[in-house]
Amino acid sequence: MKTDFEIAREATLLPIYDIATKAGISAIELEPYGKHIAKVPYTLIDEERVKKCNLILVTSITPTKSGNGKTTVSVGLALGMNRIGKNAVVALREPSLGPCFGMKGGAAGGGYAQVLPMEKINLHFTGDFHAITSANNMIAALLDNYIYQHQDDGFGMKEVLWRRVLDVNDRNLRTIVTGLGGKTDGIVTEGGFDITPASEIMAIFCLATSEEDLRRRIDNVLLGITLQGQPFTVKDLGVGGAIVAILHDAIHPNMVQTIENTPAFIHGGPFANIAHGCNSVLATKMAMTFGDYAITEAGFGADLGAEKFFDIKCRKAGISPKLTVLVATAQALKMHGGVNEKEIKAPNVEGVRRGLANMDKHIANMRTFGQTVVVCLNRFATDTDEELDIIRRHCEEQGVGFALNTAFGEGGKGAEEIARLVVETIEKNPSKPLQMLYDDTDDIETKVRKIAQNIYGANDVVLKPAAKKKLARIKELGLEHFPVCVAKTQYSFSEDAKAYGLPTNFDITIRDFVINTGSEMIVAVAGDIMRMPGLPKSPQAERIDVVNGVIEGLS
């Protein structure tokens, strides 16, 4: 089997102008970034077309450390649907350098179900991540300067809430002290870094519906509490316009192409384990404008990405999927069935059977939102016919559509089965109108408890003292109407990353709340999850190189 890079290099890419023309976008509207990438102005979004489009969400069961292949399914489904004569456009998140050089190596699909040019997408792309990082850290620098310049006027901060960010996994930066040195080197302050995909600027970027909305949200960002106990915002700092200027080009969605030359929009990249896990509203609506079917993805398992997609993104953007595709693999099912992770490639029928409980919980969760669900199984060469038959028959018993996906090895041809199932299901049994898990009027603690008990299956929620203190501030500021974004391990329904399958009899511990007044959500930090990941013992960076002028190892 050829590597992703070999397949990508052998693919024939069309000029981005041709891809745009195919989608119905005039070439004159594009802002090209080389031959095969372009920014498309968000002003081309047509809300009437958006209303008529069939939106499809791709999510998954609880993943293994190597993932379940949601992006491969998302891209493959777009390929398969176009092969059977449907106009389908895919909208995806931008990869982060952190996991690309840490665990994953790349996040542009795989095999013959990729978005291209993959090395550019995985690295600096159009600079959106750099713009978001710069915007975030510009606010931090301007805030520090404001405090320094106005200290003799009696101004000071009782608490600084704004943190710096970096798109690199760097555990040493989680907690730092700034301002060390002489008097002119600033005021000594304890601070820290999050990774860029966890930043509030990233969330704002992905939820904004226009540049005007971007400005409104940035102005509303809460930076800290003054010595007088008053909230201090970006608007108080007076730099909202400057921050929007940094993001002025980045806000427009990026157009690229799949390996079979179908249009794809890639824009924004929050992680679903520490953020809300969805590409930008603008990119999704762009796909919905130019496709009869729009395929989008929510990060990690459905308990994280899909829940946030519905309760945050759909709630704010006014969109609702016609169908949810739940991605599974026999290997992941075996892991959730108690099989040692090192042995999940070996045949194990009983392990598959036991692991189905994890899939069933995700299906039940999606149905809670009124979603019609179909299961797409990413087939691996090590899967046995007996294992696949067990999964297929189980889905039939659950009244859930089932299809195999072999797009990784066969491209669109290998996704025709899931494509036909998706089209038929939308025509005959589309999802009901979206049913939110909680109401805006619920208080924050109630919202967290509804997520923990109904989606994760927890007994209850335990609030640590810091979380209780922050909850009081949320109430004082009148922010209880915001939706909740739970930051939790992606490897389990519980907060224990090693509790695979369908854990029971557990609580969810919330150790802190992060107030995001710009993105208009409250982040509940569960268990020991970190908003700045660390690197593994052998990071993928050790395998990335440039050989004869060609980048290797980003697959």
N, C-alpha and C positions, 0 to 999 in steps of 0.2 A: 504494500500500500504506500502510495506517495505521501510525503509530508504535506501539511497545509501550505507551506511556502512553495513547494514544488508545484502544487496544483494552482496556487495563486499566480505564480510566475508564468505558467503555461496558458493561463486564461487570456482571451482576447478582450481587452477593455475597449469600449466605445468612447468617443469624446463625450464629455458631460453634456455638451449641447445636444447631442443626439438623444441622450437619456431624458433630458428635460423635454425635448420635442415629443418623444414617445409618451410622456406623462401628460402632455397638453400644456406645457409651460413654455412661453416664448423665450428664446435664447437671449434676447436683449434684457430680460429681467435678471439674469444671473450675474453674480459676482464671483468669477472663477478663481479657484486656488489651484493653479496648474491645469493639466489636461482633463483630470478625472474627478475633481471635487469642486463644488460650488456652493456658495451661500444663496439661498432663495429668500427673497423678502417676505416676511410673515404677513405683509399686507395683502398677499395673494389668497389668503385663507378666505373661503366662501362659506359662511355659516349655514346657508341653505343647503349646500352640498354636504356639509358636515352632518346635518340632520338626516339626510337620506342614506348615508354610508353605513355599511355593515361593519361595525367595530368588533374585532376579535382579540381577546386577551389570552396570552400564553403565559402560564404559570407552571408550577411543578409540585410534586411531593417533596418532602424534606430531603435536601440534597446530601450527597456524599461530599468529601473534600474536593473531588474532581468535578463536582457539579453533575447535573442530569442532562444537559444539552438543550436548555431552553432557547438559546440563540440559534443553534443549529436547526431546531424545529421551527422557530419563527421565520428564519430565512428560507428554509426548505418548504414551509407551507406557502410562502409567497411564490416560490418557484413552481410548486405543484399546481397552485391555483391558476397561474398564468398559462401553464401547459394545458390545462383543461378548458382554456378559453375565458377565464375570468380576469378582470382588471384588479389586481391586488397589489398594494403598496405596503411596505414594512417600515415601521418606525422603531428605532432602537436607541439605547443609551450609548454614550461615548465611553470607551474604556478608560480606566484610571491607570496611571503609571505605577501606583503602589502595588496592586496585585499582579500587573503585567511583569514587574521585575521581582515580585515576591513569590506568589504561589502559582498563578494561572499561566502566565506567559503570553496571553493574548485573549481578546474577547470580541472577535469579529466573526464568530461562527467557526465552522471547521469543515475540512474535506471539500466536498463539492457543494456545500451550502454555506458559502462565505459572502461577506460584503467586502468590496474591494475599492481602492488599494489597501490591503490589510495592514501592511507595515506602517503606512501613514496614519491610518485610523487608530492603530494601537499606540502610536507615539504622539507626536505633537499636533497632528490633524490640522485644524484651522485655528488653533490657539485658544479655543474656548476655555479649556481648563486653566490655562495660564492667565487669561483675563479674569476668571473668577477668583483665582488665587491672589492675583494682584489687587483686585477690588477689595477683597476681604482684608488683606494686609495693609492696604492704603488706609482703610478706616482705622485699623489698629494704630498705625503711625500717627495719623491725624488726631486721634483721641489722646494718645500719649503726649503729643505736642501741645494740645489744648490744655491739658492738665498742668503741664510744665510752664506754659506761658501765662497761665492765669492763677498760679498758686499764690502770688502776692496780692491778688484781688480777693482772696478768701475762698476761691473755688477749689473743691477737692471731691474725690469720689470715695464714698464709704465702701463701695464694692464695684469692681469692674467685671462685667459679665462677658465681654467680647474677647474671643480667643483668636490667635493667629492660626493659619492653616498652611499645609504643604502637601503636594500630591506625591508624597513619598512615605512609605511605611518606616517610621522612625520613633521607636519607643522612648528614646532618650529625650525627646521633646515633649512628652506628655505633660510634664510639670517642670517649669523653668522659672528663673528669676531674671527680670530685665532691669535696666537702669543702673547696673553696677558701674563703678568708676567715680569720676569726679562730679562736681556739682552740675556741670554743664552737660553731663551724659544722661540726664533724665532723672526721673523719680523712681526709686527702687520699688518694684512691683512684682508680686508673684503672678505668673501667668502660665500659658501652655499652648500647645499646638493640637489641633485636630487634623485629620486628613481632609483634603479639599472636598471629596464627595460627601462629607458629613457637614459641611459648612452651611450656615443659613443662607449665604449668598447663592450657593448651588440650589437650595430649595426654592428660593425666590426666583431664580433664573428659570427653573423648571415649571413653576406655577404661574408666572406672569403671563398675561394675555395680550400685552402690548408694551411699548416702551413707556407709555404714560403710567401703566399699571406697575411696571418695574420701578419707576421713580417713586410712586406712592409707597410701595412696599419698602424700598430702601430707606426712605425718609422715616418710616415707622419703626425701624430696627432699634431695639432696646440695647443700649451699650452698657448701662450700669445704673447705679443709684448714687445720687449726690450726698454730700455730708448732711444736707438738709432733709434727706429721705425722699427726694423727688426723682422720678425716672428721667434719664438723660438719653436722648435718641440721636440718630444721625441728623434729623432735622434741626435739633438744637445745636449740633456741631456745625451745621451750615454747609455740608459738603455733598449732599445728595446728587446734585447735578454733576459733580466731578466723577462720582462713582458710576453713574449712568454712562458718562462719556467713555469710561474704560470698557464698558459692556456694550457700547453702541453697535459695533459690528457683530459681536458674539451672539446677540439675541436672535439673529436670523438663523433658521434651521439649515443644516448642512445636507446637501444631496450627494449621494454616491450611487453605486450600482451593485447589484448582486453578481455572482459569478456567471449568471445567465442573462445579464444585462437588463434586469428589471430595476425600476427606481427604488431607492431606499433613502430614508431620512434618518440621520443620526445626530442627536442633539441632547446635551445635558447628561449627567451621569451620577446621580446619588445612589449610594449603596442602600439595599433594603434592610440590612441588619442593623445599621446605625443611622439611617435616614429613610426617606419615603420611597426610594427604589424604582422610580419611573422616569422615562425620558420626558422631555419638555411637553407641556400642553400644546405649544405652538407646533412642534414636530408632529404630534399625533393628529392635530387638526389639519395640518398640511397634508398628511397621508390620507386623511378622510376627505379632503377637498379634491384630490386628484386620483383617488382609487374608489371603485365601487365597494371594495373590501379593504379595510385597513387592519393590519396585524401589528400589535404592540405587545411588549413584554414587561412583566413586573418581576423584580429581582428575587432570588432565592426561592424558598418554598412559599406556598400559597398563604400560610399563616402569617407571613411577613409581607411580601411584596403585593400579593393580591388584596389582602385586607386593606393595606394603605392605598392601593390603586382605587378601590371603591370608596373608602371612607374619607380619603383626603382629595385625591386627584379628581375623581368623578364628581364628588360633592362640590368642589370648587369650579370645575370646568363645565359642568352640566352635560356630561357625556355618559353613555351607558352601553356596555358591550352587548352584542346580540348572542355571544357565545364565549365560554371559557374553555380553553384547551389545557388539560392537566397533563404535563409531561412526566413520564415515569421511565425507569429502567429496571430490568430484572436484577441488576447488580445492586441498585439502591434498595429494592424490596428485600433482597437477601440480607443486606446489612441491617435493615429495620426488623428483620425476622430473627436477629440474634446471631447471624453468621459473622465470624471474624472478618474485618475489613480486608485483610490480606488474602482471604479465601473466597471473596464474592464472585470471582470470575469462574470458579469451578461449579459444575452442576449441583444444584441443591433444591430439589422440589419443595421440601418441607420449609426451607428457609423462605422461599417465595411465598408460600401460603401464609406463613406467620406474618410476613411483612405487609400483606394486603391491608391490615388494620390501619397502617399509617396512611395508605392511599384513601381508604374509606373515610377517614376523618377529614381529609382535605376535600373530598367530594361533598361530604355533608356540609362543611363550612361554606363552600361555594354556593350550594343550594340555599343556604341561609340568606344569601344576598339576592335570591331569585334567579340565579344563573343556571342555565342549561350547561351541562358539563359533558365533554367527550375526553377520553383518555388517549393520549398518543404515546406509544411505547417506542423509544429510541432503541433500535435493535443493534446488538453487538454480535460479533462473530462467535463469541463464547456462549451465547444464549442457546438453549436447547428447545426443540419444538414442544416438548412436554411442558417446560416452564412457560412458554408463551401461550400455550393452549389453556393453562390454568388461569392466567391473567385475563385472557379473552373471555373465557366462560364466566369468570367472576364478574367482569364488567357487564356482561349480558344479564346476569342474575340481579345486578344492581340497577338495571335499566339505563346503563350508561354506554354511549357509543364507544367503540374501540377501533383503533387502527395502528398498524405498524408504520414506522418511519425509517427509511434507509437512505435519506437524502445525503447523509455524510459521504456515503460511497457511490451514490447514483445521481445526486443532484435532484432536479425537479421530478424526474421519472420515479425516484424512490419516495416521493412525497405525494404522489397522485392519490393513493388510498386515503390518506388523512385529508387531502384537499376535497375529495368527493364527499367524504363524511361530513366535513365542515359545511360545505354548501348545502347538502341535503338537510342537515340538522337545522341550519338557520332558516331554510325554506319551510320546514315542517314543524319545528318545535323550537322557536327562538326563545331566548331568555325573557323573563318577565321584566317589567320596569324595576329598576334597581331599588332594593330594600336595604337601607343603611342599618348598620349594626347598632348605632346609637343616635340619639337626637342631639341637635345643636344645644338644646336647652339643658341637657344632662350636665352635671358638674364633672370636673376632670377626673376625680376619683371614681365616679360611676362609669365614666367612659373606659378607664383603664380596667376596671373590674369586668365590664362586659366583654372586652377583648380577651382578657385572661381566662375567664370562665367559659365563654362561648366558643372562642376560636382555639385557644391553647388546651382547654380542658382542665384548668387549674382549679383547686379548691377555693382559693382566695388570693387577695393581694395584700402584701405586707409593705408598709411604708416606713422607710428608715427616717431618722430625725431630720436629716438634710432635706429629704423629699417633703416631709410635713411642713418644714419651714418655707420651702419654695411654693408649696401648695397655698399657703396663707398669702403669699405675695401675689400669686396668680388671681386669687379671689379679690384681693385689695385693688389690683389693677383692672379688674373687670374683664378678665380674659377667659372665663370659663366656657364661653361659647366656641372656642377654638377646637378643632379636631385633635386627636392624640396620635403621635407617631412613636411607637414603642421600639427602643433600641435593645435588641435581644439576640442571643446566639441564633445562627441560622441552622444549626445542626440538630435541633430538637424542638418539640413543642414546648418543653420546659426551659428553664434558664441554665440547665446542666447540659453542656455540649455533648456529653457522652451518653445521655439518656435517649437512646434511639427508639424507633418503633412508635408505640403509643403509650407514653408514660402516664401514670395515674398517681393520685394522692400526693400532689405537690402544690406548693404556693409559688407565686411570682413575687419576687422582692424588688421593689422600686427604690433605688438608692438616691435618685436625684431627678429633678425635672429641669429641663432647659427651656427657657421662655423665648420663643421665636415670634416676635410681634410683626416682623416683616413678611415671613412666609406664612404667618397666621396659623401656627400649630404649636402644640406643646409636646416636646420630646420627653418621653418617660424612659429613663435609663435603668434597665433591668439587670439584676445579677452583677456579674463582673465584666460585662461587655465594655470594650474600650472604643472610643471614637477616634483614636489614633492606633491603627493596628501595628503589630511588630512584624519582623521578618522571620521566616523559618530558618532552621539550622543550615539548610542548603537552598538559598534563594534561587529563583529562576535566572537572576542576573548572572549567575555563574555559567549559564548555558547560552547567553545572548552574546553575539559577536558580529563583526562585519568581516566577511570573507570574500575576497576578490570584488570588493565594492558592493556586496549584497548583504543585507541584514539577515542574520539567522537567529533562531531560537525564540521567536515571538509566536509560537504556536503551541 
